[in-house]
């Protein structure tokens, strides 16, 4: 599998964590979901290579990627709201 190295380099668990840190990282629901999505995308990639069908699973792949992107946007908005709330609460106390 020629693209396997590419996916290994993208795996968030392998890039950012080692040993005991990995277990703590996996406890975070968002990170665990990202790891599961990554695994699903990797399986799709392997299946495409095995079947020599480049379009196989493209709709599923797009759904996974868009769902994660939208979730990241929502998380960013939540963090901004938290910062604004903390700032306004700090100024009124």
PDB file of N, CA, C and O in Angstrom:
ATOM      1  N   UNK A   1       0.848  -1.182   0.000  1.00  0.00           N
ATOM      2  CA  UNK A   1       0.000   0.000   0.000  1.00  0.00           C
ATOM      3  C   UNK A   1       0.888   1.237   0.000  1.00  0.00           C
ATOM      4  O   UNK A   1       1.517   1.554   1.009  1.00  0.00           O
ATOM      5  N   UNK A   2       0.938   1.924  -1.111  1.00  0.00           N
ATOM      6  CA  UNK A   2       1.847   3.055  -1.224  1.00  0.00           C
ATOM      7  C   UNK A   2       1.405   4.266  -0.422  1.00  0.00           C
ATOM      8  O   UNK A   2       2.254   5.059  -0.017  1.00  0.00           O
ATOM      9  N   UNK A   3       0.106   4.445  -0.174  1.00  0.00           N
ATOM     10  CA  UNK A   3      -0.380   5.600   0.557  1.00  0.00           C
ATOM     11  C   UNK A   3      -0.435   5.391   2.060  1.00  0.00           C
ATOM     12  O   UNK A   3      -0.804   6.310   2.792  1.00  0.00           O
ATOM     13  N   UNK A   4      -0.081   4.222   2.532  1.00  0.00           N
ATOM     14  CA  UNK A   4      -0.156   3.924   3.952  1.00  0.00           C
ATOM     15  C   UNK A   4       0.693   4.849   4.800  1.00  0.00           C
ATOM     16  O   UNK A   4       0.274   5.262   5.882  1.00  0.00           O
ATOM     17  N   UNK A   5       1.876   5.177   4.323  1.00  0.00           N
ATOM     18  CA  UNK A   5       2.757   6.075   5.057  1.00  0.00           C
ATOM     19  C   UNK A   5       2.112   7.453   5.198  1.00  0.00           C
ATOM     20  O   UNK A   5       2.224   8.093   6.244  1.00  0.00           O
ATOM     21  N   UNK A   6       1.448   7.897   4.160  1.00  0.00           N
ATOM     22  CA  UNK A   6       0.763   9.188   4.196  1.00  0.00           C
ATOM     23  C   UNK A   6      -0.267   9.211   5.317  1.00  0.00           C
ATOM     24  O   UNK A   6      -0.318  10.177   6.079  1.00  0.00           O
ATOM     25  N   UNK A   7      -1.082   8.182   5.435  1.00  0.00           N
ATOM     26  CA  UNK A   7      -2.095   8.150   6.477  1.00  0.00           C
ATOM     27  C   UNK A   7      -1.467   8.019   7.860  1.00  0.00           C
ATOM     28  O   UNK A   7      -1.954   8.625   8.814  1.00  0.00           O
ATOM     29  N   UNK A   8      -0.404   7.244   7.984  1.00  0.00           N
ATOM     30  CA  UNK A   8       0.257   7.133   9.287  1.00  0.00           C
ATOM     31  C   UNK A   8       0.758   8.493   9.741  1.00  0.00           C
ATOM     32  O   UNK A   8       0.700   8.807  10.930  1.00  0.00           O
ATOM     33  N   UNK A   9       1.247   9.304   8.814  1.00  0.00           N
ATOM     34  CA  UNK A   9       1.767  10.612   9.190  1.00  0.00           C
ATOM     35  C   UNK A   9       0.646  11.551   9.615  1.00  0.00           C
ATOM     36  O   UNK A   9       0.899  12.520  10.331  1.00  0.00           O
ATOM     37  N   UNK A  10      -0.594  11.285   9.186  1.00  0.00           N
ATOM     38  CA  UNK A  10      -1.721  12.131   9.550  1.00  0.00           C
ATOM     39  C   UNK A  10      -2.405  11.695  10.832  1.00  0.00           C
ATOM     40  O   UNK A  10      -3.162  12.472  11.415  1.00  0.00           O
ATOM     41  N   UNK A  11      -2.162  10.486  11.281  1.00  0.00           N
ATOM     42  CA  UNK A  11      -2.868   9.959  12.445  1.00  0.00           C
ATOM     43  C   UNK A  11      -2.604  10.845  13.654  1.00  0.00           C
ATOM     44  O   UNK A  11      -1.462  10.966  14.098  1.00  0.00           O
ATOM     45  N   UNK A  12      -3.667  11.474  14.197  1.00  0.00           N
ATOM     46  CA  UNK A  12      -3.463  12.385  15.322  1.00  0.00           C
ATOM     47  C   UNK A  12      -2.926  11.696  16.568  1.00  0.00           C
ATOM     48  O   UNK A  12      -2.211  12.322  17.350  1.00  0.00           O
ATOM     49  N   UNK A  13      -3.248  10.428  16.772  1.00  0.00           N
ATOM     50  CA  UNK A  13      -2.734   9.731  17.943  1.00  0.00           C
ATOM     51  C   UNK A  13      -1.236   9.502  17.834  1.00  0.00           C
ATOM     52  O   UNK A  13      -0.523   9.595  18.833  1.00  0.00           O
ATOM     53  N   UNK A  14      -0.755   9.205  16.650  1.00  0.00           N
ATOM     54  CA  UNK A  14       0.676   8.942  16.480  1.00  0.00           C
ATOM     55  C   UNK A  14       1.489  10.229  16.460  1.00  0.00           C
ATOM     56  O   UNK A  14       2.630  10.242  16.920  1.00  0.00           O
ATOM     57  N   UNK A  15       0.931  11.294  15.942  1.00  0.00           N
ATOM     58  CA  UNK A  15       1.688  12.534  15.808  1.00  0.00           C
ATOM     59  C   UNK A  15       1.906  13.238  17.127  1.00  0.00           C
ATOM     60  O   UNK A  15       2.977  13.801  17.354  1.00  0.00           O
ATOM     61  N   UNK A  16       0.911  13.220  18.009  1.00  0.00           N
ATOM     62  CA  UNK A  16       0.981  14.086  19.163  1.00  0.00           C
ATOM     63  C   UNK A  16       1.100  13.393  20.505  1.00  0.00           C
ATOM     64  O   UNK A  16       1.270  14.064  21.523  1.00  0.00           O
ATOM     65  N   UNK A  17       1.016  12.085  20.540  1.00  0.00           N
ATOM     66  CA  UNK A  17       1.032  11.423  21.842  1.00  0.00           C
ATOM     67  C   UNK A  17       1.936  10.201  21.836  1.00  0.00           C
ATOM     68  O   UNK A  17       2.196   9.587  20.801  1.00  0.00           O
ATOM     69  N   UNK A  18       2.399   9.877  23.026  1.00  0.00           N
ATOM     70  CA  UNK A  18       3.225   8.688  23.230  1.00  0.00           C
ATOM     71  C   UNK A  18       2.780   8.019  24.522  1.00  0.00           C
ATOM     72  O   UNK A  18       2.427   8.699  25.486  1.00  0.00           O
ATOM     73  N   UNK A  19       2.795   6.699  24.547  1.00  0.00           N
ATOM     74  CA  UNK A  19       2.546   5.911  25.754  1.00  0.00           C
ATOM     75  C   UNK A  19       1.364   6.351  26.597  1.00  0.00           C
ATOM     76  O   UNK A  19       0.231   6.382  26.117  1.00  0.00           O
ATOM     77  N   UNK A  20       1.632   6.704  27.898  1.00  0.00           N
ATOM     78  CA  UNK A  20       0.548   7.059  28.816  1.00  0.00           C
ATOM     79  C   UNK A  20      -0.225   8.300  28.360  1.00  0.00           C
ATOM     80  O   UNK A  20      -1.414   8.437  28.650  1.00  0.00           O
ATOM     81  N   UNK A  21       0.451   9.197  27.649  1.00  0.00           N
ATOM     82  CA  UNK A  21      -0.237  10.389  27.146  1.00  0.00           C
ATOM     83  C   UNK A  21      -1.346   9.999  26.180  1.00  0.00           C
ATOM     84  O   UNK A  21      -2.390  10.650  26.128  1.00  0.00           O
ATOM     85  N   UNK A  22      -1.120   8.947  25.422  1.00  0.00           N
ATOM     86  CA  UNK A  22      -2.112   8.500  24.448  1.00  0.00           C
ATOM     87  C   UNK A  22      -3.404   8.089  25.148  1.00  0.00           C
ATOM     88  O   UNK A  22      -4.493   8.404  24.669  1.00  0.00           O
ATOM     89  N   UNK A  23      -3.292   7.385  26.285  1.00  0.00           N
ATOM     90  CA  UNK A  23      -4.489   6.950  27.016  1.00  0.00           C
ATOM     91  C   UNK A  23      -5.284   8.162  27.506  1.00  0.00           C
ATOM     92  O   UNK A  23      -6.511   8.172  27.411  1.00  0.00           O
ATOM     93  N   UNK A  24      -4.606   9.169  28.021  1.00  0.00           N
ATOM     94  CA  UNK A  24      -5.290  10.379  28.474  1.00  0.00           C
ATOM     95  C   UNK A  24      -5.920  11.108  27.291  1.00  0.00           C
ATOM     96  O   UNK A  24      -7.023  11.645  27.396  1.00  0.00           O
ATOM     97  N   UNK A  25      -5.219  11.121  26.185  1.00  0.00           N
ATOM     98  CA  UNK A  25      -5.715  11.786  24.981  1.00  0.00           C
ATOM     99  C   UNK A  25      -7.000  11.133  24.512  1.00  0.00           C
ATOM    100  O   UNK A  25      -7.935  11.821  24.101  1.00  0.00           O
ATOM    101  N   UNK A  26      -7.055   9.803  24.571  1.00  0.00           N
ATOM    102  CA  UNK A  26      -8.224   9.068  24.095  1.00  0.00           C
ATOM    103  C   UNK A  26      -9.435   9.245  25.000  1.00  0.00           C
ATOM    104  O   UNK A  26     -10.555   8.948  24.585  1.00  0.00           O
ATOM    105  N   UNK A  27      -9.240   9.720  26.222  1.00  0.00           N
ATOM    106  CA  UNK A  27     -10.367   9.935  27.127  1.00  0.00           C
ATOM    107  C   UNK A  27     -11.214  11.130  26.698  1.00  0.00           C
ATOM    108  O   UNK A  27     -12.392  11.202  27.049  1.00  0.00           O
ATOM    109  N   UNK A  28     -10.646  12.056  25.957  1.00  0.00           N
ATOM    110  CA  UNK A  28     -11.379  13.206  25.461  1.00  0.00           C
ATOM    111  C   UNK A  28     -12.321  12.745  24.358  1.00  0.00           C
ATOM    112  O   UNK A  28     -11.861  12.186  23.362  1.00  0.00           O
ATOM    113  N   UNK A  29     -13.643  12.965  24.506  1.00  0.00           N
ATOM    114  CA  UNK A  29     -14.600  12.465  23.511  1.00  0.00           C
ATOM    115  C   UNK A  29     -14.365  12.998  22.100  1.00  0.00           C
ATOM    116  O   UNK A  29     -14.507  12.257  21.128  1.00  0.00           O
ATOM    117  N   UNK A  30     -14.013  14.263  21.981  1.00  0.00           N
ATOM    118  CA  UNK A  30     -13.777  14.835  20.646  1.00  0.00           C
ATOM    119  C   UNK A  30     -12.565  14.194  19.989  1.00  0.00           C
ATOM    120  O   UNK A  30     -12.588  13.860  18.805  1.00  0.00           O
ATOM    121  N   UNK A  31     -11.530  14.031  20.757  1.00  0.00           N
ATOM    122  CA  UNK A  31     -10.312  13.427  20.208  1.00  0.00           C
ATOM    123  C   UNK A  31     -10.528  11.966  19.862  1.00  0.00           C
ATOM    124  O   UNK A  31     -10.021  11.473  18.854  1.00  0.00           O
ATOM    125  N   UNK A  32     -11.283  11.278  20.704  1.00  0.00           N
ATOM    126  CA  UNK A  32     -11.573   9.872  20.415  1.00  0.00           C
ATOM    127  C   UNK A  32     -12.392   9.766  19.118  1.00  0.00           C
ATOM    128  O   UNK A  32     -12.138   8.894  18.287  1.00  0.00           O
ATOM    129  N   UNK A  33     -13.368  10.656  18.958  1.00  0.00           N
ATOM    130  CA  UNK A  33     -14.186  10.653  17.746  1.00  0.00           C
ATOM    131  C   UNK A  33     -13.336  10.961  16.515  1.00  0.00           C
ATOM    132  O   UNK A  33     -13.533  10.366  15.456  1.00  0.00           O
ATOM    133  N   UNK A  34     -12.385  11.897  16.657  1.00  0.00           N
ATOM    134  CA  UNK A  34     -11.488  12.192  15.538  1.00  0.00           C
ATOM    135  C   UNK A  34     -10.641  10.976  15.173  1.00  0.00           C
ATOM    136  O   UNK A  34     -10.423  10.698  13.994  1.00  0.00           O
ATOM    137  N   UNK A  35     -10.169  10.260  16.177  1.00  0.00           N
ATOM    138  CA  UNK A  35      -9.377   9.064  15.918  1.00  0.00           C
ATOM    139  C   UNK A  35     -10.214   8.003  15.213  1.00  0.00           C
ATOM    140  O   UNK A  35      -9.729   7.321  14.311  1.00  0.00           O
ATOM    141  N   UNK A  36     -11.475   7.865  15.628  1.00  0.00           N
ATOM    142  CA  UNK A  36     -12.361   6.900  14.974  1.00  0.00           C
ATOM    143  C   UNK A  36     -12.647   7.307  13.531  1.00  0.00           C
ATOM    144  O   UNK A  36     -12.681   6.461  12.638  1.00  0.00           O
ATOM    145  N   UNK A  37     -12.850   8.599  13.309  1.00  0.00           N
ATOM    146  CA  UNK A  37     -13.079   9.089  11.943  1.00  0.00           C
ATOM    147  C   UNK A  37     -11.844   8.842  11.088  1.00  0.00           C
ATOM    148  O   UNK A  37     -11.950   8.438   9.930  1.00  0.00           O
ATOM    149  N   UNK A  38     -10.675   9.089  11.668  1.00  0.00           N
ATOM    150  CA  UNK A  38      -9.427   8.831  10.946  1.00  0.00           C
ATOM    151  C   UNK A  38      -9.334   7.355  10.546  1.00  0.00           C
ATOM    152  O   UNK A  38      -8.982   7.038   9.410  1.00  0.00           O
ATOM    153  N   UNK A  39      -9.650   6.458  11.482  1.00  0.00           N
ATOM    154  CA  UNK A  39      -9.601   5.026  11.183  1.00  0.00           C
ATOM    155  C   UNK A  39     -10.553   4.662  10.047  1.00  0.00           C
ATOM    156  O   UNK A  39     -10.216   3.865   9.172  1.00  0.00           O
ATOM    157  N   UNK A  40     -11.736   5.250  10.072  1.00  0.00           N
ATOM    158  CA  UNK A  40     -12.716   4.982   9.018  1.00  0.00           C
ATOM    159  C   UNK A  40     -12.192   5.463   7.663  1.00  0.00           C
ATOM    160  O   UNK A  40     -12.320   4.761   6.660  1.00  0.00           O
ATOM    161  N   UNK A  41     -11.611   6.646   7.637  1.00  0.00           N
ATOM    162  CA  UNK A  41     -11.057   7.167   6.383  1.00  0.00           C
ATOM    163  C   UNK A  41      -9.915   6.290   5.876  1.00  0.00           C
ATOM    164  O   UNK A  41      -9.779   6.060   4.674  1.00  0.00           O
ATOM    165  N   UNK A  42      -9.103   5.807   6.801  1.00  0.00           N
ATOM    166  CA  UNK A  42      -7.995   4.936   6.417  1.00  0.00           C
ATOM    167  C   UNK A  42      -8.516   3.627   5.819  1.00  0.00           C
ATOM    168  O   UNK A  42      -7.959   3.130   4.840  1.00  0.00           O
ATOM    169  N   UNK A  43      -9.578   3.068   6.400  1.00  0.00           N
ATOM    170  CA  UNK A  43     -10.169   1.841   5.862  1.00  0.00           C
ATOM    171  C   UNK A  43     -10.736   2.081   4.464  1.00  0.00           C
ATOM    172  O   UNK A  43     -10.601   1.237   3.579  1.00  0.00           O
ATOM    173  N   UNK A  44     -11.374   3.245   4.273  1.00  0.00           N
ATOM    174  CA  UNK A  44     -11.890   3.575   2.943  1.00  0.00           C
ATOM    175  C   UNK A  44     -10.759   3.649   1.925  1.00  0.00           C
ATOM    176  O   UNK A  44     -10.886   3.163   0.802  1.00  0.00           O
ATOM    177  N   UNK A  45      -9.654   4.263   2.332  1.00  0.00           N
ATOM    178  CA  UNK A  45      -8.510   4.393   1.434  1.00  0.00           C
ATOM    179  C   UNK A  45      -7.990   3.007   1.036  1.00  0.00           C
ATOM    180  O   UNK A  45      -7.723   2.749  -0.138  1.00  0.00           O
ATOM    181  N   UNK A  46      -7.852   2.131   2.015  1.00  0.00           N
ATOM    182  CA  UNK A  46      -7.369   0.768   1.724  1.00  0.00           C
ATOM    183  C   UNK A  46      -8.326   0.031   0.793  1.00  0.00           C
ATOM    184  O   UNK A  46      -7.895  -0.635  -0.148  1.00  0.00           O
ATOM    185  N   UNK A  47      -9.615   0.152   1.057  1.00  0.00           N
ATOM    186  CA  UNK A  47     -10.619  -0.509   0.228  1.00  0.00           C
ATOM    187  C   UNK A  47     -10.561   0.015  -1.205  1.00  0.00           C
ATOM    188  O   UNK A  47     -10.672  -0.761  -2.154  1.00  0.00           O
ATOM    189  N   UNK A  48     -10.389   1.319  -1.366  1.00  0.00           N
ATOM    190  CA  UNK A  48     -10.261   1.895  -2.711  1.00  0.00           C
ATOM    191  C   UNK A  48      -9.061   1.315  -3.443  1.00  0.00           C
ATOM    192  O   UNK A  48      -9.141   0.973  -4.623  1.00  0.00           O
ATOM    193  N   UNK A  49      -7.948   1.208  -2.727  1.00  0.00           N
ATOM    194  CA  UNK A  49      -6.754   0.645  -3.365  1.00  0.00           C
ATOM    195  C   UNK A  49      -6.958  -0.821  -3.728  1.00  0.00           C
ATOM    196  O   UNK A  49      -6.596  -1.249  -4.824  1.00  0.00           O
ATOM    197  N   UNK A  50      -7.537  -1.589  -2.808  1.00  0.00           N
ATOM    198  CA  UNK A  50      -7.761  -3.013  -3.055  1.00  0.00           C
ATOM    199  C   UNK A  50      -8.710  -3.239  -4.225  1.00  0.00           C
ATOM    200  O   UNK A  50      -8.483  -4.120  -5.055  1.00  0.00           O
ATOM    201  N   UNK A  51      -9.754  -2.455  -4.288  1.00  0.00           N
ATOM    202  CA  UNK A  51     -10.774  -2.612  -5.334  1.00  0.00           C
ATOM    203  C   UNK A  51     -10.439  -1.830  -6.614  1.00  0.00           C
ATOM    204  O   UNK A  51     -11.103  -1.981  -7.640  1.00  0.00           O
ATOM    205  N   UNK A  52      -9.420  -1.013  -6.532  1.00  0.00           N
ATOM    206  CA  UNK A  52      -9.041  -0.131  -7.650  1.00  0.00           C
ATOM    207  C   UNK A  52     -10.253   0.677  -8.126  1.00  0.00           C
ATOM    208  O   UNK A  52     -10.544   0.772  -9.318  1.00  0.00           O
ATOM    209  N   UNK A  53     -10.940   1.251  -7.145  1.00  0.00           N
ATOM    210  CA  UNK A  53     -12.138   2.055  -7.408  1.00  0.00           C
ATOM    211  C   UNK A  53     -11.989   3.393  -6.680  1.00  0.00           C
ATOM    212  O   UNK A  53     -12.385   3.511  -5.520  1.00  0.00           O
ATOM    213  N   UNK A  54     -11.426   4.395  -7.344  1.00  0.00           N
ATOM    214  CA  UNK A  54     -11.128   5.668  -6.677  1.00  0.00           C
ATOM    215  C   UNK A  54     -12.355   6.398  -6.130  1.00  0.00           C
ATOM    216  O   UNK A  54     -12.213   7.199  -5.206  1.00  0.00           O
ATOM    217  N   UNK A  55     -13.541   6.153  -6.659  1.00  0.00           N
ATOM    218  CA  UNK A  55     -14.742   6.855  -6.190  1.00  0.00           C
ATOM    219  C   UNK A  55     -15.446   6.128  -5.045  1.00  0.00           C
ATOM    220  O   UNK A  55     -16.402   6.653  -4.475  1.00  0.00           O
ATOM    221  N   UNK A  56     -14.988   4.945  -4.711  1.00  0.00           N
ATOM    222  CA  UNK A  56     -15.632   4.140  -3.681  1.00  0.00           C
ATOM    223  C   UNK A  56     -15.630   4.862  -2.329  1.00  0.00           C
ATOM    224  O   UNK A  56     -14.568   5.226  -1.823  1.00  0.00           O
ATOM    225  N   UNK A  57     -16.796   5.067  -1.755  1.00  0.00           N
ATOM    226  CA  UNK A  57     -16.912   5.668  -0.431  1.00  0.00           C
ATOM    227  C   UNK A  57     -16.672   7.162  -0.368  1.00  0.00           C
ATOM    228  O   UNK A  57     -16.509   7.705   0.725  1.00  0.00           O
ATOM    229  N   UNK A  58     -16.646   7.845  -1.500  1.00  0.00           N
ATOM    230  CA  UNK A  58     -16.363   9.279  -1.495  1.00  0.00           C
ATOM    231  C   UNK A  58     -17.426  10.072  -0.729  1.00  0.00           C
ATOM    232  O   UNK A  58     -17.100  11.028  -0.026  1.00  0.00           O
ATOM    233  N   UNK A  59     -18.691   9.676  -0.865  1.00  0.00           N
ATOM    234  CA  UNK A  59     -19.758  10.395  -0.161  1.00  0.00           C
ATOM    235  C   UNK A  59     -19.579  10.244   1.343  1.00  0.00           C
ATOM    236  O   UNK A  59     -19.704  11.217   2.086  1.00  0.00           O
ATOM    237  N   UNK A  60     -19.287   9.027   1.794  1.00  0.00           N
ATOM    238  CA  UNK A  60     -19.048   8.793   3.213  1.00  0.00           C
ATOM    239  C   UNK A  60     -17.842   9.604   3.693  1.00  0.00           C
ATOM    240  O   UNK A  60     -17.879  10.206   4.766  1.00  0.00           O
ATOM    241  N   UNK A  61     -16.794   9.614   2.906  1.00  0.00           N
ATOM    242  CA  UNK A  61     -15.599  10.371   3.260  1.00  0.00           C
ATOM    243  C   UNK A  61     -15.925  11.853   3.405  1.00  0.00           C
ATOM    244  O   UNK A  61     -15.487  12.490   4.363  1.00  0.00           O
ATOM    245  N   UNK A  62     -16.678  12.402   2.478  1.00  0.00           N
ATOM    246  CA  UNK A  62     -17.039  13.814   2.549  1.00  0.00           C
ATOM    247  C   UNK A  62     -17.877  14.108   3.789  1.00  0.00           C
ATOM    248  O   UNK A  62     -17.685  15.137   4.436  1.00  0.00           O
ATOM    249  N   UNK A  63     -18.797  13.221   4.120  1.00  0.00           N
ATOM    250  CA  UNK A  63     -19.618  13.421   5.319  1.00  0.00           C
ATOM    251  C   UNK A  63     -18.763  13.445   6.580  1.00  0.00           C
ATOM    252  O   UNK A  63     -18.958  14.285   7.458  1.00  0.00           O
ATOM    253  N   UNK A  64     -17.819  12.521   6.662  1.00  0.00           N
ATOM    254  CA  UNK A  64     -16.944  12.459   7.837  1.00  0.00           C
ATOM    255  C   UNK A  64     -16.147  13.754   7.959  1.00  0.00           C
ATOM    256  O   UNK A  64     -16.087  14.358   9.029  1.00  0.00           O
ATOM    257  N   UNK A  65     -15.547  14.166   6.871  1.00  0.00           N
ATOM    258  CA  UNK A  65     -14.702  15.362   6.899  1.00  0.00           C
ATOM    259  C   UNK A  65     -15.535  16.600   7.226  1.00  0.00           C
ATOM    260  O   UNK A  65     -15.131  17.401   8.069  1.00  0.00           O
ATOM    261  N   UNK A  66     -16.678  16.771   6.584  1.00  0.00           N
ATOM    262  CA  UNK A  66     -17.513  17.947   6.848  1.00  0.00           C
ATOM    263  C   UNK A  66     -18.047  17.947   8.272  1.00  0.00           C
ATOM    264  O   UNK A  66     -18.114  19.003   8.902  1.00  0.00           O
ATOM    265  N   UNK A  67     -18.431  16.776   8.795  1.00  0.00           N
ATOM    266  CA  UNK A  67     -18.917  16.710  10.173  1.00  0.00           C
ATOM    267  C   UNK A  67     -17.837  17.180  11.139  1.00  0.00           C
ATOM    268  O   UNK A  67     -18.114  17.935  12.071  1.00  0.00           O
ATOM    269  N   UNK A  68     -16.617  16.733  10.914  1.00  0.00           N
ATOM    270  CA  UNK A  68     -15.531  17.127  11.811  1.00  0.00           C
ATOM    271  C   UNK A  68     -15.201  18.604  11.672  1.00  0.00           C
ATOM    272  O   UNK A  68     -14.924  19.272  12.669  1.00  0.00           O
ATOM    273  N   UNK A  69     -15.226  19.121  10.454  1.00  0.00           N
ATOM    274  CA  UNK A  69     -14.954  20.549  10.254  1.00  0.00           C
ATOM    275  C   UNK A  69     -16.024  21.408  10.930  1.00  0.00           C
ATOM    276  O   UNK A  69     -15.707  22.404  11.581  1.00  0.00           O
ATOM    277  N   UNK A  70     -17.278  21.021  10.773  1.00  0.00           N
ATOM    278  CA  UNK A  70     -18.353  21.768  11.420  1.00  0.00           C
ATOM    279  C   UNK A  70     -18.227  21.715  12.941  1.00  0.00           C
ATOM    280  O   UNK A  70     -18.459  22.715  13.622  1.00  0.00           O
ATOM    281  N   UNK A  71     -17.864  20.562  13.467  1.00  0.00           N
ATOM    282  CA  UNK A  71     -17.700  20.436  14.908  1.00  0.00           C
ATOM    283  C   UNK A  71     -16.563  21.326  15.404  1.00  0.00           C
ATOM    284  O   UNK A  71     -16.676  21.950  16.460  1.00  0.00           O
ATOM    285  N   UNK A  72     -15.476  21.385  14.652  1.00  0.00           N
ATOM    286  CA  UNK A  72     -14.369  22.259  15.041  1.00  0.00           C
ATOM    287  C   UNK A  72     -14.794  23.725  15.036  1.00  0.00           C
ATOM    288  O   UNK A  72     -14.401  24.490  15.917  1.00  0.00           O
ATOM    289  N   UNK A  73     -15.595  24.117  14.045  1.00  0.00           N
ATOM    290  CA  UNK A  73     -16.110  25.490  13.994  1.00  0.00           C
ATOM    291  C   UNK A  73     -16.971  25.783  15.226  1.00  0.00           C
ATOM    292  O   UNK A  73     -16.845  26.842  15.840  1.00  0.00           O
ATOM    293  N   UNK A  74     -17.845  24.838  15.582  1.00  0.00           N
ATOM    294  CA  UNK A  74     -18.701  25.030  16.749  1.00  0.00           C
ATOM    295  C   UNK A  74     -17.885  25.117  18.038  1.00  0.00           C
ATOM    296  O   UNK A  74     -18.199  25.914  18.922  1.00  0.00           O
ATOM    297  N   UNK A  75     -16.850  24.306  18.142  1.00  0.00           N
ATOM    298  CA  UNK A  75     -15.984  24.362  19.319  1.00  0.00           C
ATOM    299  C   UNK A  75     -15.296  25.721  19.412  1.00  0.00           C
ATOM    300  O   UNK A  75     -15.181  26.290  20.497  1.00  0.00           O
ATOM    301  N   UNK A  76     -14.840  26.237  18.278  1.00  0.00           N
ATOM    302  CA  UNK A  76     -14.186  27.539  18.268  1.00  0.00           C
ATOM    303  C   UNK A  76     -15.154  28.634  18.709  1.00  0.00           C
ATOM    304  O   UNK A  76     -14.777  29.523  19.474  1.00  0.00           O
ATOM    305  N   UNK A  77     -16.393  28.578  18.237  1.00  0.00           N
ATOM    306  CA  UNK A  77     -17.404  29.558  18.630  1.00  0.00           C
ATOM    307  C   UNK A  77     -17.690  29.458  20.128  1.00  0.00           C
ATOM    308  O   UNK A  77     -17.800  30.478  20.809  1.00  0.00           O
ATOM    309  N   UNK A  78     -17.808  28.238  20.641  1.00  0.00           N
ATOM    310  CA  UNK A  78     -18.027  28.048  22.083  1.00  0.00           C
ATOM    311  C   UNK A  78     -16.890  28.637  22.896  1.00  0.00           C
ATOM    312  O   UNK A  78     -17.125  29.274  23.923  1.00  0.00           O
ATOM    313  N   UNK A  79     -15.651  28.431  22.443  1.00  0.00           N
ATOM    314  CA  UNK A  79     -14.495  28.983  23.154  1.00  0.00           C
ATOM    315  C   UNK A  79     -14.510  30.501  23.122  1.00  0.00           C
ATOM    316  O   UNK A  79     -14.174  31.141  24.119  1.00  0.00           O
ATOM    317  N   UNK A  80     -14.894  31.088  21.997  1.00  0.00           N
ATOM    318  CA  UNK A  80     -14.982  32.545  21.906  1.00  0.00           C
ATOM    319  C   UNK A  80     -16.045  33.083  22.853  1.00  0.00           C
ATOM    320  O   UNK A  80     -15.835  34.101  23.513  1.00  0.00           O
ATOM    321  N   UNK A  81     -17.185  32.402  22.920  1.00  0.00           N
ATOM    322  CA  UNK A  81     -18.253  32.822  23.833  1.00  0.00           C
ATOM    323  C   UNK A  81     -17.778  32.732  25.281  1.00  0.00           C
ATOM    324  O   UNK A  81     -18.068  33.618  26.084  1.00  0.00           O
ATOM    325  N   UNK A  82     -17.053  31.673  25.616  1.00  0.00           N
ATOM    326  CA  UNK A  82     -16.506  31.523  26.967  1.00  0.00           C
ATOM    327  C   UNK A  82     -15.560  32.658  27.306  1.00  0.00           C
ATOM    328  O   UNK A  82     -15.637  33.237  28.390  1.00  0.00           O
ATOM    329  N   UNK A  83     -14.657  32.980  26.369  1.00  0.00           N
ATOM    330  CA  UNK A  83     -13.704  34.068  26.607  1.00  0.00           C
ATOM    331  C   UNK A  83     -14.427  35.398  26.791  1.00  0.00           C
ATOM    332  O   UNK A  83     -14.068  36.184  27.667  1.00  0.00           O
ATOM    333  N   UNK A  84     -15.434  35.651  25.977  1.00  0.00           N
ATOM    334  CA  UNK A  84     -16.197  36.887  26.103  1.00  0.00           C
ATOM    335  C   UNK A  84     -16.917  36.929  27.439  1.00  0.00           C
ATOM    336  O   UNK A  84     -16.938  37.965  28.103  1.00  0.00           O
ATOM    337  N   UNK A  85     -17.508  35.810  27.839  1.00  0.00           N
ATOM    338  CA  UNK A  85     -18.216  35.744  29.123  1.00  0.00           C
ATOM    339  C   UNK A  85     -17.262  35.976  30.284  1.00  0.00           C
ATOM    340  O   UNK A  85     -17.585  36.705  31.222  1.00  0.00           O
ATOM    341  N   UNK A  86     -16.078  35.352  30.221  1.00  0.00           N
ATOM    342  CA  UNK A  86     -15.095  35.540  31.290  1.00  0.00           C
ATOM    343  C   UNK A  86     -14.615  36.968  31.349  1.00  0.00           C
ATOM    344  O   UNK A  86     -14.429  37.520  32.434  1.00  0.00           O
ATOM    345  N   UNK A  87     -14.413  37.574  30.196  1.00  0.00           N
ATOM    346  CA  UNK A  87     -13.948  38.959  30.131  1.00  0.00           C
ATOM    347  C   UNK A  87     -15.007  39.907  30.699  1.00  0.00           C
ATOM    348  O   UNK A  87     -14.694  40.802  31.483  1.00  0.00           O
ATOM    349  N   UNK A  88     -16.263  39.700  30.294  1.00  0.00           N
ATOM    350  CA  UNK A  88     -17.322  40.588  30.781  1.00  0.00           C
ATOM    351  C   UNK A  88     -17.589  40.356  32.266  1.00  0.00           C
ATOM    352  O   UNK A  88     -17.876  41.307  32.994  1.00  0.00           O
ATOM    353  N   UNK A  89     -17.499  39.119  32.722  1.00  0.00           N
ATOM    354  CA  UNK A  89     -17.698  38.824  34.143  1.00  0.00           C
ATOM    355  C   UNK A  89     -16.566  39.420  34.983  1.00  0.00           C
ATOM    356  O   UNK A  89     -16.795  39.896  36.095  1.00  0.00           O
ATOM    357  N   UNK A  90     -15.362  39.391  34.450  1.00  0.00           N
ATOM    358  CA  UNK A  90     -14.211  39.951  35.154  1.00  0.00           C
ATOM    359  C   UNK A  90     -14.283  41.457  35.276  1.00  0.00           C
ATOM    360  O   UNK A  90     -13.800  42.031  36.252  1.00  0.00           O
ATOM    361  N   UNK A  91     -14.888  42.104  34.284  1.00  0.00           N
ATOM    362  CA  UNK A  91     -15.002  43.570  34.315  1.00  0.00           C
ATOM    363  C   UNK A  91     -16.096  44.076  35.211  1.00  0.00           C
ATOM    364  O   UNK A  91     -16.036  45.215  35.674  1.00  0.00           O
ATOM    365  N   UNK A  92     -17.104  43.254  35.472  1.00  0.00           N
ATOM    366  CA  UNK A  92     -18.233  43.713  36.286  1.00  0.00           C
ATOM    367  C   UNK A  92     -18.056  43.374  37.763  1.00  0.00           C
ATOM    368  O   UNK A  92     -18.781  43.911  38.601  1.00  0.00           O
ATOM    369  N   UNK A  93     -17.125  42.508  38.101  1.00  0.00           N
ATOM    370  CA  UNK A  93     -16.954  42.122  39.501  1.00  0.00           C
ATOM    371  C   UNK A  93     -16.123  43.078  40.228  1.00  0.00           C
ATOM    372  O   UNK A  93     -15.880  42.902  41.422  1.00  0.00           O
TER     373      UNK A  93
END
